[in-house]
Amino acid sequence: MLLVTRPTPSHFGIYVTNVERMVDFYTGVFGFTITDRGFGPNFKSELVFMSASPDQHHQLVLASGRPPEATFSTVMQISFLVPDIQHIRDAQAAALALGASNMRSLNHGNALSIYFADPEGNTVEVYADTPWYVAQPHGDPLDLSKSDEELMRETEAICRADPTFMPLADWRAQFERQKAE
């Protein structure tokens, strides 16, 4: 059981056209484990529950029922936090191998991100946090062929040049003060 003290985002669900293709994509790219699947008595779509953590029964639910003629997804983005830059590179390679398209990368200052469309056109973000804060939205080019050390040096320089820059610890303290008000 997760310890929460107020409403906290914990999982999301998307309608899909091809359940098996999407299961293969999300288990292949993100290593999700299927925790349950089936048809509910009050929900006529097939549901596939997946998680990357034993602390949460599901973090992603795929639901059949998206019409094949749907021309675009209404999902703004599905975001996955990873521990480091190499995990971003690994997710990029896996996603492309499993049918992702429209791959792009951005340096947000507070995070390094890739964005792509999954096989049904839903926008997916994979990101790693940095120890800095700059106001968002913020997006500079990100070249993942550079070393981790070079990317972090560039990111710190970009952040320090922004007038909203602060160390992440300072931003978190500010957040706590605002929350207490």
BARO-377295 format. One record per residue (C-alpha): x, y, z; residue number from 1. Coordinates in nm, 3 decimals, m for minus. Layout:
BEGIN
NODE       u       v       w resi
NODE       X       Y       Z  NUM
...
END
This chain:
BEGIN
NODE       u       v       w resi
NODE   0.000   0.000   0.000    1
NODE   0.130   0.345  m0.093    2
NODE   0.152   0.607   0.177    3
NODE  m0.036   0.917   0.062    4
NODE  m0.144   1.221   0.259    5
NODE  m0.357   1.386  m0.008    6
NODE  m0.488   1.301  m0.356    7
NODE  m0.194   1.178  m0.561    8
NODE  m0.193   1.062  m0.925    9
NODE  m0.127   0.691  m0.923   10
NODE  m0.241   0.525  m1.246   11
NODE  m0.403   0.589  m1.581   12
NODE  m0.605   0.403  m1.838   13
NODE  m0.637   0.441  m2.213   14
NODE  m0.874   0.298  m2.469   15
NODE  m0.695   0.101  m2.739   16
NODE  m0.790  m0.056  m3.070   17
NODE  m0.550  m0.352  m3.070   18
NODE  m0.510  m0.478  m2.713   19
NODE  m0.237  m0.736  m2.784   20
NODE  m0.019  m0.495  m2.984   21
NODE  m0.044  m0.236  m2.708   22
NODE   0.027  m0.494  m2.436   23
NODE   0.339  m0.600  m2.631   24
NODE   0.444  m0.235  m2.669   25
NODE   0.406  m0.130  m2.304   26
NODE   0.549  m0.451  m2.158   27
NODE   0.836  m0.442  m2.409   28
NODE   0.929  m0.076  m2.367   29
NODE   0.864  m0.030  m1.995   30
NODE   0.885  m0.380  m1.854   31
NODE   0.534  m0.375  m1.710   32
NODE   0.400  m0.694  m1.555   33
NODE   0.041  m0.791  m1.630   34
NODE  m0.131  m0.814  m1.291   35
NODE  m0.484  m0.899  m1.411   36
NODE  m0.690  m0.903  m1.726   37
NODE  m1.043  m0.980  m1.829   38
NODE  m1.393  m0.849  m1.890   39
NODE  m1.581  m0.698  m1.597   40
NODE  m1.950  m0.765  m1.533   41
NODE  m2.029  m0.393  m1.556   42
NODE  m1.758  m0.287  m1.800   43
NODE  m1.789  m0.467  m2.132   44
NODE  m1.440  m0.383  m2.260   45
NODE  m1.142  m0.611  m2.208   46
NODE  m0.916  m0.463  m1.939   47
NODE  m0.545  m0.536  m1.901   48
NODE  m0.395  m0.416  m1.572   49
NODE  m0.018  m0.362  m1.560   50
NODE   0.234  m0.244  m1.305   51
NODE   0.607  m0.188  m1.270   52
NODE   0.588  m0.196  m0.890   53
NODE   0.472  m0.454  m0.638   54
NODE   0.341  m0.159  m0.433   55
NODE   0.071  m0.083  m0.690   56
NODE  m0.168  m0.338  m0.839   57
NODE  m0.183  m0.132  m1.157   58
NODE  m0.022   0.179  m1.296   59
NODE  m0.156   0.140  m1.648   60
NODE  m0.485  m0.006  m1.770   61
NODE  m0.544  m0.080  m2.137   62
NODE  m0.912  m0.099  m2.229   63
NODE  m1.045  m0.233  m2.557   64
NODE  m1.305  m0.024  m2.732   65
NODE  m1.120   0.256  m2.908   66
NODE  m1.277   0.268  m3.252   67
NODE  m1.038   0.183  m3.536   68
NODE  m1.156   0.494  m3.721   69
NODE  m1.040   0.724  m3.436   70
NODE  m0.814   0.969  m3.618   71
NODE  m0.625   1.095  m3.313   72
NODE  m0.582   1.029  m2.946   73
NODE  m0.732   1.263  m2.688   74
NODE  m0.455   1.167  m2.445   75
NODE  m0.225   1.469  m2.405   76
NODE   0.065   1.252  m2.289   77
NODE   0.152   0.949  m2.079   78
NODE   0.472   1.016  m1.884   79
NODE   0.719   0.771  m1.734   80
NODE   0.991   0.875  m1.488   81
NODE   1.316   0.678  m1.523   82
NODE   1.619   0.683  m1.293   83
NODE   1.878   0.818  m1.536   84
NODE   1.973   0.924  m1.888   85
NODE   2.074   0.574  m1.998   86
NODE   1.721   0.454  m1.922   87
NODE   1.593   0.724  m2.160   88
NODE   1.823   0.594  m2.433   89
NODE   1.713   0.235  m2.364   90
NODE   1.344   0.330  m2.378   91
NODE   1.405   0.518  m2.703   92
NODE   1.562   0.213  m2.867   93
NODE   1.293  m0.024  m2.739   94
NODE   1.009   0.207  m2.840   95
NODE   1.143   0.250  m3.193   96
NODE   1.191  m0.127  m3.226   97
NODE   0.830  m0.183  m3.118   98
NODE   0.668   0.065  m3.355   99
NODE   0.694   0.410  m3.195  100
NODE   0.701   0.708  m3.428  101
NODE   0.753   1.086  m3.414  102
NODE   1.051   1.051  m3.176  103
NODE   1.181   1.381  m3.041  104
NODE   1.389   1.488  m2.743  105
NODE   1.385   1.799  m2.526  106
NODE   1.585   1.944  m2.241  107
NODE   1.337   2.103  m2.000  108
NODE   1.607   2.207  m1.753  109
NODE   1.431   2.031  m1.468  110
NODE   1.409   1.711  m1.675  111
NODE   1.554   1.548  m1.984  112
NODE   1.281   1.395  m2.200  113
NODE   1.196   1.203  m2.510  114
NODE   0.849   1.210  m2.663  115
NODE   0.703   0.970  m2.917  116
NODE   0.376   0.828  m3.045  117
NODE   0.295   0.472  m2.937  118
NODE   0.160   0.238  m3.209  119
NODE  m0.190   0.389  m3.174  120
NODE  m0.078   0.753  m3.170  121
NODE  m0.085   0.827  m2.795  122
NODE   0.193   1.066  m2.695  123
NODE   0.437   0.908  m2.449  124
NODE   0.709   1.090  m2.254  125
NODE   1.006   0.921  m2.089  126
NODE   1.205   1.151  m1.862  127
NODE   1.474   1.174  m1.596  128
NODE   1.474   1.453  m1.342  129
NODE   1.767   1.689  m1.288  130
NODE   1.865   1.859  m0.961  131
NODE   1.758   2.202  m1.093  132
NODE   1.441   2.404  m1.139  133
NODE   1.350   2.652  m1.411  134
NODE   0.998   2.776  m1.488  135
NODE   0.800   2.564  m1.735  136
NODE   0.727   2.534  m2.018  137
NODE   1.093   2.529  m2.118  138
NODE   1.246   2.326  m2.400  139
NODE   1.591   2.322  m2.554  140
NODE   1.732   2.065  m2.797  141
NODE   1.859   1.744  m2.637  142
NODE   2.125   1.532  m2.808  143
NODE   2.125   1.191  m2.639  144
NODE   2.437   1.086  m2.832  145
NODE   2.639   1.305  m2.592  146
NODE   2.776   1.160  m2.269  147
NODE   2.576   1.185  m1.948  148
NODE   2.840   1.417  m1.803  149
NODE   2.827   1.652  m2.104  150
NODE   2.446   1.660  m2.098  151
NODE   2.441   1.744  m1.727  152
NODE   2.702   2.022  m1.772  153
NODE   2.500   2.171  m2.059  154
NODE   2.176   2.142  m1.863  155
NODE   2.320   2.314  m1.557  156
NODE   2.452   2.599  m1.775  157
NODE   2.112   2.636  m1.944  158
NODE   1.938   2.641  m1.608  159
NODE   2.175   2.888  m1.445  160
NODE   2.127   3.126  m1.741  161
NODE   1.749   3.129  m1.681  162
NODE   1.629   3.400  m1.438  163
NODE   1.391   3.151  m1.271  164
NODE   1.674   2.908  m1.186  165
NODE   1.702   2.755  m0.840  166
NODE   1.832   2.428  m0.702  167
NODE   1.557   2.167  m0.681  168
NODE   1.588   2.157  m0.301  169
NODE   1.500   2.529  m0.288  170
NODE   1.199   2.475  m0.517  171
NODE   1.079   2.188  m0.296  172
NODE   1.104   2.408   0.014  173
NODE   0.906   2.678  m0.167  174
NODE   0.644   2.416  m0.262  175
NODE   0.611   2.306   0.100  176
NODE   0.565   2.668   0.214  177
NODE   0.294   2.723  m0.051  178
NODE   0.121   2.399   0.046  179
NODE   0.114   2.510   0.411  180
NODE  m0.054   2.843   0.330  181
END
